[in-house]
Amino acid sequence: MKANQLKQYHIPATLEQDLGDPNNPETVMSFAKVIAIDESEIFPEAEINWLYQWGLQEYYIPREYG
């Protein structure tokens, strides 16, 4: 596997690790929390803020593409 392919998988693996176990209701976006948010139809402000604090927006478009 090439180095850039390894880098490609490092980011989602890190995000998954930082999110924690989705079966644990105490994690940032557990299955239970996501279902409750969906059913309430309320914008998930705290969860979106967590993703932005994590830096997810830095990966929308790879830097090499501007």
mmCIF file of the N, C-alpha and C atoms, coordinates in Angstrom:
data_MODEL
# 
_entry.id   MODEL 
# 
loop_
_atom_site.group_PDB 
_atom_site.id 
_atom_site.type_symbol 
_atom_site.label_atom_id 
_atom_site.label_alt_id 
_atom_site.label_comp_id 
_atom_site.label_asym_id 
_atom_site.label_entity_id 
_atom_site.label_seq_id 
_atom_site.pdbx_PDB_ins_code 
_atom_site.Cartn_x 
_atom_site.Cartn_y 
_atom_site.Cartn_z 
_atom_site.occupancy 
_atom_site.B_iso_or_equiv 
_atom_site.pdbx_formal_charge 
_atom_site.auth_seq_id 
_atom_site.auth_comp_id 
_atom_site.auth_asym_id 
_atom_site.auth_atom_id 
_atom_site.pdbx_PDB_model_num 
ATOM 1   N N  . MET A 1 1  ? 0.845   -1.176 0.000  1.00 0.00 ? 1  MET A N  1 
ATOM 2   C CA . MET A 1 1  ? 0.000   0.000  0.000  1.00 0.00 ? 1  MET A CA 1 
ATOM 3   C C  . MET A 1 1  ? 0.888   1.235  0.000  1.00 0.00 ? 1  MET A C  1 
ATOM 4   N N  . LYS A 1 2  ? 0.554   2.218  -0.811 1.00 0.00 ? 2  LYS A N  1 
ATOM 5   C CA . LYS A 1 2  ? 1.352   3.434  -0.924 1.00 0.00 ? 2  LYS A CA 1 
ATOM 6   C C  . LYS A 1 2  ? 1.144   4.328  0.297  1.00 0.00 ? 2  LYS A C  1 
ATOM 7   N N  . ALA A 1 3  ? 2.111   5.202  0.547  1.00 0.00 ? 3  ALA A N  1 
ATOM 8   C CA . ALA A 1 3  ? 2.061   6.090  1.714  1.00 0.00 ? 3  ALA A CA 1 
ATOM 9   C C  . ALA A 1 3  ? 0.832   6.987  1.702  1.00 0.00 ? 3  ALA A C  1 
ATOM 10  N N  . ASN A 1 4  ? 0.461   7.521  0.521  1.00 0.00 ? 4  ASN A N  1 
ATOM 11  C CA . ASN A 1 4  ? -0.714  8.394  0.472  1.00 0.00 ? 4  ASN A CA 1 
ATOM 12  C C  . ASN A 1 4  ? -2.006  7.629  0.734  1.00 0.00 ? 4  ASN A C  1 
ATOM 13  N N  . GLN A 1 5  ? -2.030  6.340  0.408  1.00 0.00 ? 5  GLN A N  1 
ATOM 14  C CA . GLN A 1 5  ? -3.210  5.530  0.720  1.00 0.00 ? 5  GLN A CA 1 
ATOM 15  C C  . GLN A 1 5  ? -3.305  5.305  2.224  1.00 0.00 ? 5  GLN A C  1 
ATOM 16  N N  . LEU A 1 6  ? -2.165  5.094  2.883  1.00 0.00 ? 6  LEU A N  1 
ATOM 17  C CA . LEU A 1 6  ? -2.177  4.935  4.335  1.00 0.00 ? 6  LEU A CA 1 
ATOM 18  C C  . LEU A 1 6  ? -2.662  6.204  5.002  1.00 0.00 ? 6  LEU A C  1 
ATOM 19  N N  . LYS A 1 7  ? -2.199  7.365  4.509  1.00 0.00 ? 7  LYS A N  1 
ATOM 20  C CA . LYS A 1 7  ? -2.631  8.658  5.047  1.00 0.00 ? 7  LYS A CA 1 
ATOM 21  C C  . LYS A 1 7  ? -4.140  8.826  4.867  1.00 0.00 ? 7  LYS A C  1 
ATOM 22  N N  . GLN A 1 8  ? -4.634  8.360  3.731  1.00 0.00 ? 8  GLN A N  1 
ATOM 23  C CA . GLN A 1 8  ? -6.058  8.461  3.430  1.00 0.00 ? 8  GLN A CA 1 
ATOM 24  C C  . GLN A 1 8  ? -6.898  7.781  4.514  1.00 0.00 ? 8  GLN A C  1 
ATOM 25  N N  . TYR A 1 9  ? -6.437  6.665  5.026  1.00 0.00 ? 9  TYR A N  1 
ATOM 26  C CA . TYR A 1 9  ? -7.211  5.918  6.018  1.00 0.00 ? 9  TYR A CA 1 
ATOM 27  C C  . TYR A 1 9  ? -6.916  6.367  7.445  1.00 0.00 ? 9  TYR A C  1 
ATOM 28  N N  . HIS A 1 10 ? -5.842  7.099  7.646  1.00 0.00 ? 10 HIS A N  1 
ATOM 29  C CA . HIS A 1 10 ? -5.482  7.556  8.989  1.00 0.00 ? 10 HIS A CA 1 
ATOM 30  C C  . HIS A 1 10 ? -6.525  8.534  9.543  1.00 0.00 ? 10 HIS A C  1 
ATOM 31  N N  . ILE A 1 11 ? -6.997  9.444  8.719  1.00 0.00 ? 11 ILE A N  1 
ATOM 32  C CA . ILE A 1 11 ? -7.937  10.466 9.186  1.00 0.00 ? 11 ILE A CA 1 
ATOM 33  C C  . ILE A 1 11 ? -9.260  9.848  9.636  1.00 0.00 ? 11 ILE A C  1 
ATOM 34  N N  . PRO A 1 12 ? -9.937  9.029  8.821  1.00 0.00 ? 12 PRO A N  1 
ATOM 35  C CA . PRO A 1 12 ? -11.185 8.439  9.305  1.00 0.00 ? 12 PRO A CA 1 
ATOM 36  C C  . PRO A 1 12 ? -10.975 7.517  10.502 1.00 0.00 ? 12 PRO A C  1 
ATOM 37  N N  . ALA A 1 13 ? -9.856  6.826  10.553 1.00 0.00 ? 13 ALA A N  1 
ATOM 38  C CA . ALA A 1 13 ? -9.583  5.951  11.695 1.00 0.00 ? 13 ALA A CA 1 
ATOM 39  C C  . ALA A 1 13 ? -9.413  6.773  12.967 1.00 0.00 ? 13 ALA A C  1 
ATOM 40  N N  . THR A 1 14 ? -8.748  7.913  12.862 1.00 0.00 ? 14 THR A N  1 
ATOM 41  C CA . THR A 1 14 ? -8.573  8.790  14.021 1.00 0.00 ? 14 THR A CA 1 
ATOM 42  C C  . THR A 1 14 ? -9.908  9.364  14.471 1.00 0.00 ? 14 THR A C  1 
ATOM 43  N N  . LEU A 1 15 ? -10.729 9.799  13.522 1.00 0.00 ? 15 LEU A N  1 
ATOM 44  C CA . LEU A 1 15 ? -12.054 10.322 13.873 1.00 0.00 ? 15 LEU A CA 1 
ATOM 45  C C  . LEU A 1 15 ? -12.883 9.249  14.565 1.00 0.00 ? 15 LEU A C  1 
ATOM 46  N N  . GLU A 1 16 ? -12.877 8.055  14.025 1.00 0.00 ? 16 GLU A N  1 
ATOM 47  C CA . GLU A 1 16 ? -13.641 6.962  14.633 1.00 0.00 ? 16 GLU A CA 1 
ATOM 48  C C  . GLU A 1 16 ? -13.170 6.688  16.058 1.00 0.00 ? 16 GLU A C  1 
ATOM 49  N N  . GLN A 1 17 ? -11.866 6.695  16.257 1.00 0.00 ? 17 GLN A N  1 
ATOM 50  C CA . GLN A 1 17 ? -11.319 6.474  17.597 1.00 0.00 ? 17 GLN A CA 1 
ATOM 51  C C  . GLN A 1 17 ? -11.734 7.597  18.546 1.00 0.00 ? 17 GLN A C  1 
ATOM 52  N N  . ASP A 1 18 ? -11.676 8.846  18.092 1.00 0.00 ? 18 ASP A N  1 
ATOM 53  C CA . ASP A 1 18 ? -12.024 9.983  18.942 1.00 0.00 ? 18 ASP A CA 1 
ATOM 54  C C  . ASP A 1 18 ? -13.519 10.034 19.260 1.00 0.00 ? 18 ASP A C  1 
ATOM 55  N N  . LEU A 1 19 ? -14.334 9.556  18.347 1.00 0.00 ? 19 LEU A N  1 
ATOM 56  C CA . LEU A 1 19 ? -15.774 9.508  18.616 1.00 0.00 ? 19 LEU A CA 1 
ATOM 57  C C  . LEU A 1 19 ? -16.101 8.484  19.697 1.00 0.00 ? 19 LEU A C  1 
ATOM 58  N N  . GLY A 1 20 ? -15.313 7.454  19.785 1.00 0.00 ? 20 GLY A N  1 
ATOM 59  C CA . GLY A 1 20 ? -15.542 6.434  20.802 1.00 0.00 ? 20 GLY A CA 1 
ATOM 60  C C  . GLY A 1 20 ? -16.522 5.372  20.360 1.00 0.00 ? 20 GLY A C  1 
ATOM 61  N N  . ASP A 1 21 ? -16.826 4.483  21.280 1.00 0.00 ? 21 ASP A N  1 
ATOM 62  C CA . ASP A 1 21 ? -17.709 3.350  21.014 1.00 0.00 ? 21 ASP A CA 1 
ATOM 63  C C  . ASP A 1 21 ? -19.142 3.836  20.805 1.00 0.00 ? 21 ASP A C  1 
ATOM 64  N N  . PRO A 1 22 ? -19.719 3.619  19.627 1.00 0.00 ? 22 PRO A N  1 
ATOM 65  C CA . PRO A 1 22 ? -21.082 4.082  19.378 1.00 0.00 ? 22 PRO A CA 1 
ATOM 66  C C  . PRO A 1 22 ? -22.133 3.350  20.220 1.00 0.00 ? 22 PRO A C  1 
ATOM 67  N N  . ASN A 1 23 ? -21.772 2.224  20.804 1.00 0.00 ? 23 ASN A N  1 
ATOM 68  C CA . ASN A 1 23 ? -22.707 1.506  21.676 1.00 0.00 ? 23 ASN A CA 1 
ATOM 69  C C  . ASN A 1 23 ? -22.723 2.059  23.094 1.00 0.00 ? 23 ASN A C  1 
ATOM 70  N N  . ASN A 1 24 ? -21.745 2.897  23.427 1.00 0.00 ? 24 ASN A N  1 
ATOM 71  C CA . ASN A 1 24 ? -21.687 3.520  24.757 1.00 0.00 ? 24 ASN A CA 1 
ATOM 72  C C  . ASN A 1 24 ? -22.500 4.807  24.719 1.00 0.00 ? 24 ASN A C  1 
ATOM 73  N N  . PRO A 1 25 ? -23.591 4.894  25.455 1.00 0.00 ? 25 PRO A N  1 
ATOM 74  C CA . PRO A 1 25 ? -24.451 6.080  25.388 1.00 0.00 ? 25 PRO A CA 1 
ATOM 75  C C  . PRO A 1 25 ? -23.782 7.367  25.861 1.00 0.00 ? 25 PRO A C  1 
ATOM 76  N N  . GLU A 1 26 ? -22.608 7.263  26.483 1.00 0.00 ? 26 GLU A N  1 
ATOM 77  C CA . GLU A 1 26 ? -21.898 8.446  26.972 1.00 0.00 ? 26 GLU A CA 1 
ATOM 78  C C  . GLU A 1 26 ? -20.981 9.077  25.923 1.00 0.00 ? 26 GLU A C  1 
ATOM 79  N N  . THR A 1 27 ? -20.751 8.413  24.798 1.00 0.00 ? 27 THR A N  1 
ATOM 80  C CA . THR A 1 27 ? -19.855 8.967  23.788 1.00 0.00 ? 27 THR A CA 1 
ATOM 81  C C  . THR A 1 27 ? -20.517 10.107 23.032 1.00 0.00 ? 27 THR A C  1 
ATOM 82  N N  . VAL A 1 28 ? -19.701 10.854 22.319 1.00 0.00 ? 28 VAL A N  1 
ATOM 83  C CA . VAL A 1 28 ? -20.147 12.066 21.638 1.00 0.00 ? 28 VAL A CA 1 
ATOM 84  C C  . VAL A 1 28 ? -21.346 11.826 20.730 1.00 0.00 ? 28 VAL A C  1 
ATOM 85  N N  . MET A 1 29 ? -21.255 10.823 19.896 1.00 0.00 ? 29 MET A N  1 
ATOM 86  C CA . MET A 1 29 ? -22.342 10.532 18.961 1.00 0.00 ? 29 MET A CA 1 
ATOM 87  C C  . MET A 1 29 ? -22.699 9.056  19.004 1.00 0.00 ? 29 MET A C  1 
ATOM 88  N N  . SER A 1 30 ? -23.121 8.626  20.155 1.00 0.00 ? 30 SER A N  1 
ATOM 89  C CA . SER A 1 30 ? -23.534 7.231  20.296 1.00 0.00 ? 30 SER A CA 1 
ATOM 90  C C  . SER A 1 30 ? -24.776 6.983  19.447 1.00 0.00 ? 30 SER A C  1 
ATOM 91  N N  . PHE A 1 31 ? -25.043 5.722  19.194 1.00 0.00 ? 31 PHE A N  1 
ATOM 92  C CA . PHE A 1 31 ? -26.251 5.375  18.449 1.00 0.00 ? 31 PHE A CA 1 
ATOM 93  C C  . PHE A 1 31 ? -27.487 5.950  19.135 1.00 0.00 ? 31 PHE A C  1 
ATOM 94  N N  . ALA A 1 32 ? -27.536 5.846  20.454 1.00 0.00 ? 32 ALA A N  1 
ATOM 95  C CA . ALA A 1 32 ? -28.699 6.339  21.203 1.00 0.00 ? 32 ALA A CA 1 
ATOM 96  C C  . ALA A 1 32 ? -28.860 7.849  21.032 1.00 0.00 ? 32 ALA A C  1 
ATOM 97  N N  . LYS A 1 33 ? -27.762 8.599  21.109 1.00 0.00 ? 33 LYS A N  1 
ATOM 98  C CA . LYS A 1 33 ? -27.840 10.059 20.959 1.00 0.00 ? 33 LYS A CA 1 
ATOM 99  C C  . LYS A 1 33 ? -28.251 10.448 19.549 1.00 0.00 ? 33 LYS A C  1 
ATOM 100 N N  . VAL A 1 34 ? -27.692 9.767  18.567 1.00 0.00 ? 34 VAL A N  1 
ATOM 101 C CA . VAL A 1 34 ? -28.013 10.096 17.179 1.00 0.00 ? 34 VAL A CA 1 
ATOM 102 C C  . VAL A 1 34 ? -29.490 9.820  16.887 1.00 0.00 ? 34 VAL A C  1 
ATOM 103 N N  . ILE A 1 35 ? -29.997 8.727  17.385 1.00 0.00 ? 35 ILE A N  1 
ATOM 104 C CA . ILE A 1 35 ? -31.423 8.415  17.193 1.00 0.00 ? 35 ILE A CA 1 
ATOM 105 C C  . ILE A 1 35 ? -32.295 9.451  17.887 1.00 0.00 ? 35 ILE A C  1 
ATOM 106 N N  . ALA A 1 36 ? -31.940 9.822  19.112 1.00 0.00 ? 36 ALA A N  1 
ATOM 107 C CA . ALA A 1 36 ? -32.718 10.827 19.842 1.00 0.00 ? 36 ALA A CA 1 
ATOM 108 C C  . ALA A 1 36 ? -32.704 12.168 19.110 1.00 0.00 ? 36 ALA A C  1 
ATOM 109 N N  . ILE A 1 37 ? -31.552 12.560 18.587 1.00 0.00 ? 37 ILE A N  1 
ATOM 110 C CA . ILE A 1 37 ? -31.454 13.815 17.827 1.00 0.00 ? 37 ILE A CA 1 
ATOM 111 C C  . ILE A 1 37 ? -32.330 13.738 16.584 1.00 0.00 ? 37 ILE A C  1 
ATOM 112 N N  . ASP A 1 38 ? -32.249 12.637 15.867 1.00 0.00 ? 38 ASP A N  1 
ATOM 113 C CA . ASP A 1 38 ? -33.035 12.474 14.647 1.00 0.00 ? 38 ASP A CA 1 
ATOM 114 C C  . ASP A 1 38 ? -34.525 12.541 14.938 1.00 0.00 ? 38 ASP A C  1 
ATOM 115 N N  . GLU A 1 39 ? -34.945 11.864 15.978 1.00 0.00 ? 39 GLU A N  1 
ATOM 116 C CA . GLU A 1 39 ? -36.370 11.841 16.317 1.00 0.00 ? 39 GLU A CA 1 
ATOM 117 C C  . GLU A 1 39 ? -36.864 13.190 16.827 1.00 0.00 ? 39 GLU A C  1 
ATOM 118 N N  . SER A 1 40 ? -36.001 13.960 17.461 1.00 0.00 ? 40 SER A N  1 
ATOM 119 C CA . SER A 1 40 ? -36.417 15.262 17.991 1.00 0.00 ? 40 SER A CA 1 
ATOM 120 C C  . SER A 1 40 ? -36.488 16.317 16.898 1.00 0.00 ? 40 SER A C  1 
ATOM 121 N N  . GLU A 1 41 ? -35.811 16.063 15.769 1.00 0.00 ? 41 GLU A N  1 
ATOM 122 C CA . GLU A 1 41 ? -35.750 16.994 14.646 1.00 0.00 ? 41 GLU A CA 1 
ATOM 123 C C  . GLU A 1 41 ? -35.161 18.344 15.051 1.00 0.00 ? 41 GLU A C  1 
ATOM 124 N N  . ILE A 1 42 ? -34.304 18.340 16.061 1.00 0.00 ? 42 ILE A N  1 
ATOM 125 C CA . ILE A 1 42 ? -33.604 19.536 16.515 1.00 0.00 ? 42 ILE A CA 1 
ATOM 126 C C  . ILE A 1 42 ? -32.201 19.500 15.938 1.00 0.00 ? 42 ILE A C  1 
ATOM 127 N N  . PHE A 1 43 ? -31.713 20.656 15.488 1.00 0.00 ? 43 PHE A N  1 
ATOM 128 C CA . PHE A 1 43 ? -30.369 20.720 14.923 1.00 0.00 ? 43 PHE A CA 1 
ATOM 129 C C  . PHE A 1 43 ? -29.347 20.291 15.970 1.00 0.00 ? 43 PHE A C  1 
ATOM 130 N N  . PRO A 1 44 ? -28.443 19.376 15.624 1.00 0.00 ? 44 PRO A N  1 
ATOM 131 C CA . PRO A 1 44 ? -27.477 18.845 16.596 1.00 0.00 ? 44 PRO A CA 1 
ATOM 132 C C  . PRO A 1 44 ? -26.283 19.788 16.812 1.00 0.00 ? 44 PRO A C  1 
ATOM 133 N N  . GLU A 1 45 ? -26.546 20.947 17.383 1.00 0.00 ? 45 GLU A N  1 
ATOM 134 C CA . GLU A 1 45 ? -25.523 21.987 17.517 1.00 0.00 ? 45 GLU A CA 1 
ATOM 135 C C  . GLU A 1 45 ? -24.286 21.524 18.284 1.00 0.00 ? 45 GLU A C  1 
ATOM 136 N N  . ALA A 1 46 ? -24.469 20.872 19.416 1.00 0.00 ? 46 ALA A N  1 
ATOM 137 C CA . ALA A 1 46 ? -23.321 20.430 20.222 1.00 0.00 ? 46 ALA A CA 1 
ATOM 138 C C  . ALA A 1 46 ? -22.480 19.414 19.454 1.00 0.00 ? 46 ALA A C  1 
ATOM 139 N N  . GLU A 1 47 ? -23.120 18.514 18.757 1.00 0.00 ? 47 GLU A N  1 
ATOM 140 C CA . GLU A 1 47 ? -22.402 17.487 18.014 1.00 0.00 ? 47 GLU A CA 1 
ATOM 141 C C  . GLU A 1 47 ? -21.665 18.086 16.817 1.00 0.00 ? 47 GLU A C  1 
ATOM 142 N N  . ILE A 1 48 ? -22.293 19.020 16.120 1.00 0.00 ? 48 ILE A N  1 
ATOM 143 C CA . ILE A 1 48 ? -21.647 19.692 14.996 1.00 0.00 ? 48 ILE A CA 1 
ATOM 144 C C  . ILE A 1 48 ? -20.459 20.507 15.497 1.00 0.00 ? 48 ILE A C  1 
ATOM 145 N N  . ASN A 1 49 ? -20.633 21.201 16.623 1.00 0.00 ? 49 ASN A N  1 
ATOM 146 C CA . ASN A 1 49 ? -19.516 21.957 17.200 1.00 0.00 ? 49 ASN A CA 1 
ATOM 147 C C  . ASN A 1 49 ? -18.360 21.034 17.560 1.00 0.00 ? 49 ASN A C  1 
ATOM 148 N N  . TRP A 1 50 ? -18.665 19.845 18.079 1.00 0.00 ? 50 TRP A N  1 
ATOM 149 C CA . TRP A 1 50 ? -17.610 18.882 18.400 1.00 0.00 ? 50 TRP A CA 1 
ATOM 150 C C  . TRP A 1 50 ? -16.834 18.521 17.137 1.00 0.00 ? 50 TRP A C  1 
ATOM 151 N N  . LEU A 1 51 ? -17.557 18.254 16.041 1.00 0.00 ? 51 LEU A N  1 
ATOM 152 C CA . LEU A 1 51 ? -16.901 17.903 14.782 1.00 0.00 ? 51 LEU A CA 1 
ATOM 153 C C  . LEU A 1 51 ? -16.018 19.042 14.272 1.00 0.00 ? 51 LEU A C  1 
ATOM 154 N N  . TYR A 1 52 ? -16.490 20.288 14.404 1.00 0.00 ? 52 TYR A N  1 
ATOM 155 C CA . TYR A 1 52 ? -15.673 21.423 13.977 1.00 0.00 ? 52 TYR A CA 1 
ATOM 156 C C  . TYR A 1 52 ? -14.471 21.615 14.894 1.00 0.00 ? 52 TYR A C  1 
ATOM 157 N N  . GLN A 1 53 ? -14.638 21.411 16.195 1.00 0.00 ? 53 GLN A N  1 
ATOM 158 C CA . GLN A 1 53 ? -13.499 21.483 17.114 1.00 0.00 ? 53 GLN A CA 1 
ATOM 159 C C  . GLN A 1 53 ? -12.482 20.391 16.782 1.00 0.00 ? 53 GLN A C  1 
ATOM 160 N N  . TRP A 1 54 ? -12.948 19.253 16.360 1.00 0.00 ? 54 TRP A N  1 
ATOM 161 C CA . TRP A 1 54 ? -12.067 18.156 15.961 1.00 0.00 ? 54 TRP A CA 1 
ATOM 162 C C  . TRP A 1 54 ? -11.290 18.519 14.699 1.00 0.00 ? 54 TRP A C  1 
ATOM 163 N N  . GLY A 1 55 ? -11.903 19.358 13.849 1.00 0.00 ? 55 GLY A N  1 
ATOM 164 C CA . GLY A 1 55 ? -11.245 19.795 12.623 1.00 0.00 ? 55 GLY A CA 1 
ATOM 165 C C  . GLY A 1 55 ? -11.739 19.109 11.371 1.00 0.00 ? 55 GLY A C  1 
ATOM 166 N N  . LEU A 1 56 ? -12.911 18.510 11.418 1.00 0.00 ? 56 LEU A N  1 
ATOM 167 C CA . LEU A 1 56 ? -13.433 17.777 10.267 1.00 0.00 ? 56 LEU A CA 1 
ATOM 168 C C  . LEU A 1 56 ? -13.493 18.639 9.003  1.00 0.00 ? 56 LEU A C  1 
ATOM 169 N N  . GLN A 1 57 ? -13.809 19.909 9.151  1.00 0.00 ? 57 GLN A N  1 
ATOM 170 C CA . GLN A 1 57 ? -13.932 20.796 7.992  1.00 0.00 ? 57 GLN A CA 1 
ATOM 171 C C  . GLN A 1 57 ? -12.623 20.929 7.217  1.00 0.00 ? 57 GLN A C  1 
ATOM 172 N N  . GLU A 1 58 ? -11.516 20.613 7.853  1.00 0.00 ? 58 GLU A N  1 
ATOM 173 C CA . GLU A 1 58 ? -10.215 20.673 7.173  1.00 0.00 ? 58 GLU A CA 1 
ATOM 174 C C  . GLU A 1 58 ? -10.060 19.562 6.126  1.00 0.00 ? 58 GLU A C  1 
ATOM 175 N N  . TYR A 1 59 ? -10.953 18.595 6.135  1.00 0.00 ? 59 TYR A N  1 
ATOM 176 C CA . TYR A 1 59 ? -10.825 17.445 5.250  1.00 0.00 ? 59 TYR A CA 1 
ATOM 177 C C  . TYR A 1 59 ? -11.919 17.374 4.188  1.00 0.00 ? 59 TYR A C  1 
ATOM 178 N N  . TYR A 1 60 ? -12.753 18.405 4.074  1.00 0.00 ? 60 TYR A N  1 
ATOM 179 C CA . TYR A 1 60 ? -13.805 18.383 3.061  1.00 0.00 ? 60 TYR A CA 1 
ATOM 180 C C  . TYR A 1 60 ? -13.200 18.290 1.658  1.00 0.00 ? 60 TYR A C  1 
ATOM 181 N N  . ILE A 1 61 ? -12.205 19.135 1.406  1.00 0.00 ? 61 ILE A N  1 
ATOM 182 C CA . ILE A 1 61 ? -11.514 19.145 0.121  1.00 0.00 ? 61 ILE A CA 1 
ATOM 183 C C  . ILE A 1 61 ? -10.030 19.007 0.441  1.00 0.00 ? 61 ILE A C  1 
ATOM 184 N N  . PRO A 1 62 ? -9.373  18.019 -0.109 1.00 0.00 ? 62 PRO A N  1 
ATOM 185 C CA . PRO A 1 62 ? -7.940  17.844 0.173  1.00 0.00 ? 62 PRO A CA 1 
ATOM 186 C C  . PRO A 1 62 ? -7.150  19.116 -0.162 1.00 0.00 ? 62 PRO A C  1 
ATOM 187 N N  . ARG A 1 63 ? -6.168  19.434 0.658  1.00 0.00 ? 63 ARG A N  1 
ATOM 188 C CA . ARG A 1 63 ? -5.361  20.650 0.472  1.00 0.00 ? 63 ARG A CA 1 
ATOM 189 C C  . ARG A 1 63 ? -4.718  20.709 -0.897 1.00 0.00 ? 63 ARG A C  1 
ATOM 190 N N  . GLU A 1 64 ? -4.327  19.577 -1.435 1.00 0.00 ? 64 GLU A N  1 
ATOM 191 C CA . GLU A 1 64 ? -3.676  19.594 -2.740 1.00 0.00 ? 64 GLU A CA 1 
ATOM 192 C C  . GLU A 1 64 ? -4.610  20.049 -3.862 1.00 0.00 ? 64 GLU A C  1 
ATOM 193 N N  . TYR A 1 65 ? -5.923  20.124 -3.563 1.00 0.00 ? 65 TYR A N  1 
ATOM 194 C CA . TYR A 1 65 ? -6.889  20.605 -4.549 1.00 0.00 ? 65 TYR A CA 1 
ATOM 195 C C  . TYR A 1 65 ? -7.347  22.034 -4.257 1.00 0.00 ? 65 TYR A C  1 
ATOM 196 N N  . GLY A 1 66 ? -6.685  22.692 -3.327 1.00 0.00 ? 66 GLY A N  1 
ATOM 197 C CA . GLY A 1 66 ? -6.951  24.094 -3.054 1.00 0.00 ? 66 GLY A CA 1 
ATOM 198 C C  . GLY A 1 66 ? -7.917  24.313 -1.954 1.00 0.00 ? 66 GLY A C  1 
# 
